[in-house]
Structures are given as structure tokens and as C-alpha cells.
Amino acid sequence: MIFDISKSLTWLKNNPKIINGICRGIEREALRIDINGNIAYTDHPYKFGSALTHRWITTDFSESLLEFITPAHSNINYVLMILHDLHKYVIDNLKYELLWPMSMPCYIDDSRFIKVAKYGNSNIGLMKTLYRTGLKYRYGSSMQIIAGVHYNFSLPSTFWQAYSSIMDLDNKQTVATIGYLKIIRNYYRFGWIIPYLFGASPAICSSFLENKNTNLPLRNIIGSTLQYLPHATSLRLSTLGYTNHNNINNFIITFNDLKEYTNMLRTIINTPCSDYQKIGIFDNNNYLQLNTNILQMENELYSLIRPKCILSNNELLLDALNKKGIEYIEIRSLDINPFSPVGISKEQVLFLDIFLIWCILLESPEINKNELSYINRNWNKVILEGRKPGLNINIFSKRNIIKLSITNFGKLLLHDLALIAKILDMNYGSISYQLICSRIINSFINPNLTLSAFLLKKLVIFNLNQFGLILANHYAYYFSQQPMIVIKKDDLQYENRHSWNKQYSLEKNNKISFSNFLMQLNQKYNLYNTK
């Protein structure tokens, strides 16, 4: 058998309650646009609070790129209701603006007008802005306004306590870290099914290609700004999208061991890059980037999935991971679902739950350089031509290479997922997980049922910018008719005021100059190649 989870599945069947309490959090990015469907070049609205310190509403790269952040919670409906309320509040308070409902940006008239996000005059705020300024010079502003959904997932402590007994390990932190690394490796091996099923960026606007060279055989429609690949699932994850440049592939990141991962990432952050040295650190005494190395900091590694833990004040993620171990994982390969008002559907969350549990139940040997090359090719195939009839992927199984069609892979996978779904549904007294399995299997049999196929049909008819504007207006009307469900309006207004007070307090309490702050930051990373 290619996949054999029979032993671990029996263990889970005998201990079904240990997976009660899965915790989930969602981060959704959304570009603000004007009523004509162009990027809104206005500042982040004051009434949304401080983008630096607000718990739920912030910005990502640009002043125009909103980010909604839910708290982590074990109730799926609660998390989605929080996301609903944040969207309603923002849309109700946007003046002559809408939210772009897709991952790839709308028409870009001139990327030079895209504003880097501002976070005030505290040292931490200036650092966050400078980091984004560096991204602008390294990758261009248009790449940095691509939007996505990040799905944060953690298994409950009851699971790790039970898991430690079969792994014969006493340290629960070690158990969780080993387990999450196991999930991450299997996500790399098989997580390309996420863009296959839920990828929603098979096309881009031609304006996005301004000053970009690409070897991709993009097609266009006469009289349209649409550029697309007929079988693509997620151009957002392609070389055109949210990817690192400049020698990053010279470093092998395998997630076999946490210390090995953090050391490798620190090495990359400390490795000079000639292209970024040409940009420099200063121009007329203005900072241009944090440093001239391959990565300015760990956030710049645009991986498909990340190990994470909760950070204390001014704590680096690399240091925190080594100290605390992995506390949750962040799935970063989800496109915005344009057919959901909040960018992600409950069905997607349910499927991610089952799939990630499968990843922990399945054997997960260490990944070597040879297997990693096959893994990368599988992802690239699915991203660019995942719906192509007869497309095969290559799977490592006990050092052998097995060629499988995506259809056959899907059938094998869904057999296992349906068994996991049954256990989850027994815990929750429902059939929700089983229903999603029965629906998803049809997408493996018929690729035209995938999200990217359905979206591409609409885009070919309407064009990307027109269809995006139709959806944006539809969701604006939808939210205008909806009540707040979980969050009270007064609570959001309080958080807005409180966030501004926190920002002003940080600015007032700057203890050192910004240059000295950066020097201390570099020392934390052991950076010396900063000029």
C-alpha cells in the first residue's frame, strides 16, 4: 500500500475524544479598491484603529492591503462568525470603497503609487515599515499586494498527551514539535491537493505583468486584459506570484528537525545577496531595507506552511521556536475563495481539519534532497496544470517512485479521509465532515468541479476586473443587510481607541534611536553583512 494509516487509525478510533478541541485561527488579506475597481490609494482608515496594535484589523504590505485576524478558537462556526463581523464592520465603514474578492490584484495603473504600510513612529513601527520598503525594492510592489488566506491549526494537549505514549516520549513540548514537523513534511509531500481543490488564481490581469519576464505560456483573449493558463489552479503560488527570489533554492529546508530548520533559516538571513547589496541600505540618509542579505528576517521566507509559536514582546520567532517548541502550524497555500464573502468557506476548513489529521497519522520519514526535488515538481505541476487530463504526479514510497494520476491519488486519499471524518463526526454528533468527503471526491473524478475551473469559466466571460467588481459590490450589499453576530460594534470601537493608545504609548516610550534599535535587531540575528 502507498498509504497505510491502519495502525494509527485504530489507535484514533480507540481514543476518539483526544482530537476534541482542535484550535483554528484565520488571517484573511483583502485589497481595498475604489468603486470603479481600481486600487484605493488612500491611507488605512483611522476609524479601523492602529494597524500596528489592533488585535483583529491590520494591514499587510500596503496601506491598501487589509488583513483580518481572528482569535484562535475550537469552534469553527465561532471563528467564521468573528471573520464575518470584522468584514461587516469594515465594509460598513468604508467610504466609496470596496474589498477586492480575489487573490491576484485588480488592474494596476501604476505600481509606483502603491503605498507601503505605515505603522507610526515607534521603533517597532518604523521597523515594520522599513521591512516592507525592502520588500518593495526586492520584489516589486505589485507582487506584495497579492492576497491570501492563512489557516492556523493546532491539536489539543489531550492529543499530544496520548500521542506521547505511543512515541515513548515524556516531554510534551518535544512530542508536539516532532508531531507538527511530521505534519509539515507530509503537507509538503501531499498538500498540493489544496491548490488543486481550492486554488482560485488561474488567471491574472495583464497589468500585473508590467516589467516582469515570464516563461509561462499565458494565453489571452482579444480585447481583454485577462491572462491565464487553461489548466492552472493557483498562479499566486507560481513564479509569478508570492515566491522568494535570489539563491533561496540553494538552501535545503526539509523540516526534519526544528534546530536544523531554525539554524538553516538563520544562515539564510545571514547570507549576503549581491542584488540586494546593489540596492543598499541607505539612499540620501533614508533607509531602504533592513539589510542586504537573502532574507531580511524570517517572515520573508514565503513557504507553503510554517511552524509557529506565540511570541512575547520583542521576541524573534527563531528564538521562540527553539525555546518553546512548535505550538501551531500556519497553512499559507490557500487562495482567497472569491465565492465566499469572507474569503474562505466552512467546507474548506472542514477539509483542512481532516487532511491535517491524516498528515499526523501517516508515516512521515525525513525528506532528503532527492525527494524534495520531486515534491517541488509535484507542486509546480499542480499549480500550473493541475486540471490537465491525465496529469500524473510522482510519490516517494519506501525509496521507490510511484507514478499516480491525480484522480487515483484522490480516490486513495479520500478513502482514508472518510474514515477520519467518521471519527470526527461521531465526536461532534454530525455528518459535516463525511459530507465534505463525499463532495470532494467528485472534484478528483472531474477537475471541472474544482474552484479554479469554476472561476476561470466566469473570468473568460466577464474578464477578471469586471467579475471582481461584480462580486465586490455583491458582498458590500450582503454585509450591509447582515447583523453583527458575535462582536459588538462598541467592542470594535473600544479596540480601535485602545489600539491607538497603545501605539502612542510605544512612540512615547522609545528608549533608543531607530539606528540603535536596528543594530540591536541585527545582533539578535547575529547579522554582520548589513551594508
Secondary structure by P-SEA (a helix, b strand, c coil): ccccaaaaaaaaaacccccccbbbbbbbbbbbbcccccccccccccccccccccccccccccccbbbbbbcccccaaaaaaaaaaaaaaaaaacccccccccccccccccccccccccccccaaaaaaaaaaaaaaaacccccccbbbbbbbbbbcaaaaaaaaaaaccccaaaaaaaaaaaaaaaaaaccccccccccccccccccccccccccccccccccccccccccccccccccccccccccccccccccccaaaaaaaaaaaaacccaaaaaacccccccccccccccccccccccccbbbbccccccccaaaaaaaccccccccccccccccccccccaaaaaaaaaaaaaaaacccccccaaaaaaaaaaaaaaaccccccbbbbbbbcccbbbbbcaaaaaaaaaaaaaaaaaaaaaaaccaaaaaaaaaaaaaaacccccaaaaaaaaaaaccaaaaaaaaaaaaaaaaaacccccccaaaaaaaaaaaaaaaaaaaaaccccaaaaaaaaaaaacccccc
